[in-house]
Amino acid sequence: MNALIEISHLKKSFGQLDVLKDVSLTVNKGEVVSLLGPSGSGKSTLLRCVNLLTVPDGGAIRVDTQAITFGQGKSSKLPGDRALSSFRATTGMVFQQFNLFPHMTVLANVMEGPVTVKKVPRNVARSQALALLAKVGLQDRADYYPDMLSGGQKQRVAIARALAMEPAVMLFDEATSALDPELVGEVLGVMKGLAAEGMTMIIVTHEIAFAREVADKVVFMRDGVVVEQGPPSVVIDNPQCDATRQFLSHFYGK
């Protein structure tokens, strides 16, 4: 099976701190990959490198047919605006904070990207946005403003907004970590639905039960390297490395 995402020997440092140390990872089309690990292990930086919110210092990233190499004689700078927009269009990203436009309605937030970036006619973008709001269970909130919504509702709008750009892959950076516990389930429910539809996803999460249920592959990172990876039945239920067992013991008390 050809990988939809191929990350090869990725490196990233901030000053003297090596955050990513020669990380390689493949994600197949339709695969759900969960990134687990303690804070500071490089998970979020890896995710941000995939859509170039953070520029790697070395290695290469390919998403679908778009590929960029960094370091090794090449300057670690972003490509031109057109190439960058084309590369980023392959990924949709959902952050811990919702980053919605507060002065726009829910519907306008979801429409903004297709209308502004992809030049989709407004009537078409509106129909597509309403369909996506229905998908995340918020069709009745289309005319609300973000400050009228709960945290879980805001995050579901953020998911709809990312989907509106029709990305090849969805990236979730601890999408439920800022939510009150009672609101986590509604966001995870939307993510489960996307997985069932075959959406390719990379998910940074501390929701271990969710990762076990939804992920095809679990990747455990620590100190900027991939310690082990494999199906949840191995990495979560029968980890091979002491570092993984120690991390999971915080959740299971073993």
C-alpha positions, 0 to 999 in steps of 0.5 A: 500500500502506498503511503499517503504521508511519508515523513523521513528523518525529520529533525527540528531544534529550537536553540540548543533543544533538539525537539525532533531527532531523526523521526520517520513515519508513514501513514497510509490512506484511510489510516488513523494514527495516534501519537502518544507520549509525555509532554515535551516528547515532540508530538505537537512539533511533528504535527506542526511540521506536517503542514509547515506551521513549523519548518523542519531543519532536516529531512523530508515530508511528502503528503500525497503528491506534494513533497518538500526536502529540508536541510542537506544543502537546501535552506530550511525555508518555506517555499513560495506562497503558491507552493506553500498554499498547495502543500497546506491545502492537503492537510486540515488542522484542529488545535487545542484552542479553537481559533474561530473568528469571533466576529463571524457566525458559525456558518461564516467561519466554515465558509471563509476558507473555501470562499477566500482561498479556493474561490468557491462561489458563496452559494456553493460554499454555503451549501457545503458548510451547512452540510458539514455543520450537520455532520458535526451536529451543529446545523441549528447553530449556523447563525450563532457566534462563537461566544454563544457556544460551549467549548465542545461546540466550538471545537466541532465548528473548528473540525467542520471548518477544517473539513471544508477545505477538503483535505487529504488528511486531518491533523488533531493536536490534543483537540480535547485537552482544553475542554471540560470533561463532560464535553470531551465525548461529543468531540471524540464522537465526531472524530470517530465518525470521520475514522469510520468514513475512512478519513486519514488522520494523525491524532495527538491525544492523551485519551488512551481508550479513544486511541485504542478504539479508533487508531490503526497505528499507535506511535509512542514518542519520547525525547524527540524520537519514536520509541515504538509503533504498531497496532493498539493491541501491541503498543497500548496493551502489550508495550515492548519498551520500558518507556512506553510501559512507564508512560501508560502506568500513569493511566492504568496505575500498573 
